[in-house]
Amino acid sequence: MNDIQTEDFYDPGIIKKRPVSIVKGKGALLWDSEGKKYLDFGASYGTANVGHCNDNVVKAIESQAPELIHVYSNFYNSVRAKLMKKLASLFSEKLNKVYLCNSGAESVEAALKFARAATGKKKIIACMRAFHGRTFGSVSATHNPDYREAFKPLVPEFTHVPFNNIEKLKETINDDTAAFIVEPIQGEAGFILPDENYLKNVQKICREKNILLIVDEIQTGFGRTGKMFGFEHYGIEPDIVCVSKSLGGGYPIGATITTEKITGKVPKKSHSSTFGGNPLGSAAALAAVEFMLEKNLPEQAQKKGEYFLKKLKQINSSKIRQVRGKGLMVAVELKERAGPYISALMEKGILVIPSGKTVIRFLPPLIITEKQIDEAVEKLEKVLK
Ligand SMILES: Cc1ncc(COP(=O)(O)O)c(C=O)c1O
């Protein structure tokens, strides 16, 4: 059996797979087992902001692995301490508590649990079309029924309101509301941008009603949108921020960043994770964050994103309904099903990701070059013809 047959035999078959085996990556490039090269404009749903097998991340893993791969966080560790300090330095002074875990969903779980524990209230409001993960808490905040129905009953006291609708949020908040959780730009929904003052108004209401504002930066974080975090575009200061994906430069790690006022109310011993903050992941993440800062990846994403959007808008095709995005979080919405075009792009060596039935999402590594962007745009234009 080859790789594909072996995986098909043993895999539970729950997610849809693409029919190639990827064996190698460098920068914005991936190679399959047949030696075919791809430009990766999907980057595993925005996980490769610093590029595949980033030299600094590889070196950090190579030097940390022989020292110590894992020790539970009931012991102190110098690499973990450095990562916590570095992560906190990316936020305002108040956001100085860093809970480390292993994935996006875990970082959302912690945020939801901290919000309930800190406020003593139960209700969580999330947005329609939101995606926050697939564990029981995070999937209860997620909206798409495809991810929810089979697993009901989910965690109680979760409600959804339309994104960009401040009135519905106001109406839905009651005395038992602990928090509102929101992606600054809705990712899974196909890169839906917030209206100009939406997030500012959200923050205002949260403050007035004394409920916590949780911002999910798992897809938008670490430079993706042209700022280090997506919320920075909108002049707000969340109470809790969830990050993961690109944080580890490809190594699985997540973090929930919040205030002492909140963590101070979370009961001792009530939450933790065996592998959260392990030294190997901490070393990888520290190298990835240092690379982002050193190379000013947010500014790179801003400039290249403008270039990419401009090029996409120049494509002359009646099949395109809209081109939208921020930084290097770019979507092309078609007037017809996107699936065949996504497959055709893959044939031509460009990997992109779908959203819903009609949207093509582009989430390239932020180190992508203009030449590589040109190649993707040219190939998209070709397949649309
Ligand atoms: C906005 C957002 N939140 C949460 C998650 C869940 O992250 P993970 O798959 O690491 O659990 C994702 C993953 O795509 C995401 O995009």
The ligand as an SDF file (V2000), in Angstrom:
LIG
                    3D

 16 16  0  0  0  0  0  0  0  0999 V2000
  -10.7080   31.3640   14.1970 C   0  0  0  0  0  0  0  0  0  0  0  0
  -10.3640   29.9720   14.6470 C   0  0  0  0  0  0  0  0  0  0  0  0
  -10.5990   29.6130   15.9150 N   0  0  0  0  0  0  0  0  0  0  0  0
  -10.3050   28.3760   16.3660 C   0  0  0  0  0  0  0  0  0  0  0  0
   -9.7660   27.4200   15.5350 C   0  0  0  0  0  0  0  0  0  0  0  0
   -9.4690   26.0490   16.0620 C   0  0  0  0  0  0  0  0  0  0  0  0
   -8.0980   25.7970   16.0710 O   0  0  0  0  0  0  0  0  0  0  0  0
   -7.5490   24.2900   16.1590 P   0  0  0  0  0  0  0  0  0  0  0  0
   -7.9050   23.6280   14.8680 O   0  0  0  0  0  0  0  0  0  0  0  0
   -6.0660   24.4520   16.3440 O   0  0  0  0  0  0  0  0  0  0  0  0
   -8.1940   23.6560   17.3310 O   0  0  0  0  0  0  0  0  0  0  0  0
   -9.5190   27.7360   14.1930 C   0  0  0  0  0  0  0  0  0  0  0  0
   -9.0070   26.7380   13.2710 C   0  0  0  0  0  0  0  0  0  0  0  0
   -9.1430   26.8030   12.0620 O   0  0  0  0  0  0  0  0  0  0  0  0
   -9.8300   29.0560   13.7310 C   0  0  0  0  0  0  0  0  0  0  0  0
   -9.6110   29.4120   12.4660 O   0  0  0  0  0  0  0  0  0  0  0  0
  1  2  1  0
  2  3  1  0
  2 15  2  0
  3  4  2  0
  4  5  1  0
  5  6  1  0
  5 12  2  0
  6  7  1  0
  7  8  1  0
  8  9  2  0
  8 10  1  0
  8 11  1  0
 12 13  1  0
 12 15  1  0
 13 14  2  0
 15 16  1  0
M  END
$$$$
